């Protein structure tokens, strides 16, 4: 089973850069996308149902902003759109597809880099999202949460960690929150497979300077899973041969198992 997550930084922009032609060659079972920056009326048929995949979306109310989507080869038994928190759901940040006894979530955590107000909104999201994480972990379901978490967890997860210790995405409070999530039983699948890997796991690069060319990146896109399905992960890789946005797709192959 192949699961892909990719922050598109605009689904229409990524489409123009060949994302959907690339996706058709991947034989993915589930694809999670974030930062749609689009409404339903903006999406072409290719974007709605690419490569015979079923497509589902949680749009932000604000045009040209946020939004998440999920594509699946098998039609889900149930779709859960949003967290039931109106102010958060207005930004289109959570979409869960349920298949039998397992789920895949497309998630887009806020960035706090724009302003102190947005950083406080990010902390607010983290606090209010934690109960959903705990409920999913306590359920009998196997779950993979895919997306842009906007947090580099450890010093291995970004190139210039020393100079970013006071910047959003690598703040001690953010990193401690993610540590607590992992300590509660969730598994960072990429790090589980490659505990010592550094630069090859980066998934985001600033558009400033020569960050992409010099691989001055951050690992902020994750597949975080319950232990049962995490143990079935066979391999993971970040696709960098083409650029569809300032992020790169994270591809994880899991051993197939009956749902």
N, C-alpha and C positions, 0 to 999 in steps of 0.2 A: 504494500500500500504506500503510495507516494502522496505526501502532503507538502504543499508549497505555501509560503507566506511572502507577500511583497507589498511594501508601501509604494504606491504608484505616483504620489505627489501630483495627482491629477490624472484620472482615468483616460481622458481624451488625449492628453499629452503623451501618456505611455502608449496608447494605441498608435499614435502617429509615429512613435519610435520603434514599432514592431513588436510590442509586448504580446499581442494575441497570436501573431504568427509563430513566435517563439513558444508560447504556451501550447499551441496545437501539437507541438513535437514532444512534449514532456510526458505524456501519458499519465497525467496526475489524476488521482482519485478525488482529492479535495484541494481547492485553492482559496486562500484567504487573502483579500486585498484591503488596503487601508488608504485613507486620504483620497477619496474619490473626487472631491471638489466638483461635484455634479449633482443634478437632480434626475429623476426618472426620465423626464422629457429630453434630456441631453444625451441619453445613451442610445447607441445604434444597436441593431440586432446582434452584431458581433460581440458587443460589450455585454448584452443581456444574456446571451446563450452561446458562448464561444465553444467551438469544438464539441458540440452536442452535450455540453455540460448544462446542468440546471443552475440558474443564477438567482441569488437572493441579495437584497440590499437594505441597509439602514442609512438613510440619507440624513444629513444635517438640515435643520430648518433654514439656516443661513446659506444663501447661494454661494457657490464657489468655495465651500469650506468643509473640511473634515469628511465624515462618511466612511462606512465600511461595507464590504461585500464578501460573498462566499459563493464559490462554484463547486458543484459536486457531480460526479459521474452517476451516482445513485441518488434518487430522489429521497430527501430526508423524510422521516416520520413526523417531524415537528420542527418548526422554526420559532425561535424566541428572539424577538427584536427589542433591544434595550434592556435596561436594568430595573425599570419601574421607578426611576428617579427622574422627574420631568426636566430639570435643568440640565442634567447630564445627557439624557436621551435626546434633547433638542440638538445636541452636537453630533449625534450619530456615531457612537463609539463602541457598541457591543452588539454582536449578532451570533447566535448559537444555533447550530444545526444538530439535531438528534437523530441518530441511526441506531435502532435497537438499543443496546445497553451502553453505547458510547456517544460522545459528543465532540464536535469541533467548534471552536469559538474564534471569530475574527474580532480582534481587539485593537483599539487605537487609544493609548493613553495620551493625555494632554502633554504638550511641551510647555515648560515654564520659562523659556528663554526670552520671550517677547517683552515681559514686564514683570514687576513684582506681583501685580494682581494676578497674572496668569500663573505664576509660580504658586501662589496661594490656592488658586483653583486646582492646580495639579495636586497639591497636598490634600485638598478636600476630596478630590476624586479617589486618591489612594485610600484614605480612611473609609470612605463609603463603599468602595469596591471590595474591600477585604471581606466583609460578610458573605458576599457572593462567592468569592474564592473558597472560603471555609465551608460553605454549603455544598459546593460542587465536590470538594475533597471528602466531605462526610457522606456523600451519597454513594450508591453502589455503582455509579457509572465510571467508565474510563473516559478521560477528557484530555484533549489537546487544545491549549489556548495559544493561538498563533497571532502574532502581530508586532506592531511597533510599540514597545513598552517605554520608550524614551528614557531609559535608565541603563547606563553602563555599570554592570554590577561590581566588577573588581578591576584592579590595575591591569589585568591581562586584556581587558575589554575595550581599551582605547589607547591610542598611541601616546598622546601627550597628557597622561593622567596627572602629572605633577602640576601643570599649569591650569588644570580644569577642576581642581578640588573645590572651588567656590562657585562653579558654574552649574546651571541647571543641567540635569542629566547625569551628574556625578557628585551631587551633594551628599554629604554623610547621611542625612535623613532619608533620602531616596534609596541609597544603597542599603541602609539598615532595614527599610521596609521590604525590599526585595529579598534580603537575607532571611527575614522573618517568614516570608511566604515560602521560601525553599525549605526552611527548617520545619515548617508545618507539614511537609510531606510532598510538596510539588517538586518536580525534577526539571532542571534546565537541560533539555535533551542534547543540544550541541555540546555543552560543557561535560555532560555525562559521557559522551562518546570521545571527546578530545579534551581531557582535563588540563593539558599543558599548552594547547594551541593559543596563539595570539593573533598576529596580523591576518592570517587567512580567514579568520572568522568575522572580520569587520563587515558591517552591512550598511553603514552610512558614512558619507564623506561630505564635508562642507563644500559649497561651491566657490568658496574663497580660495585664492592662491592656487597652489598646486596639490591640494589635499588628495584628489583622486590619483594623480600621477605618482605621488610620493607615498601613497597608501597611508595617509594620516587619517585614519578612520576610527569609527566607534562601532562596537557590537551592541546594538540596541533593539534589533529585531530577533524575536525568540519564538521557539516552540517549547512551551512549558507544559508538562504533562503529569498525569497521575502515574504512580510507580509501575502499574501493570503494563500500560502501553509504552511507557518510556523504556522498559526493559526489552521491548521488541524492536527498538530502533536499531537499524543495521548500519546506516551511514548518514552523514549530513554534509552539505556543501553549500557554499555561497556562489551563485552564478555571476561572473563578472565579465564574460566575453562581450556582452553588449550592455549598454546603459539605457535603462528605461526611465530612470528618475535619479534622484540623489541617493536613493537606497538601492540595494541589490537583493534579488530573491534568495530566500533561504529554503533549500530543498532537503527534506528528510524522508528516507525510505524506511518503512517499518515492515516487519514480518507480518504477513497476512494472518488474520485470525477471524473466526466467525464472530459476528456481532451478537 
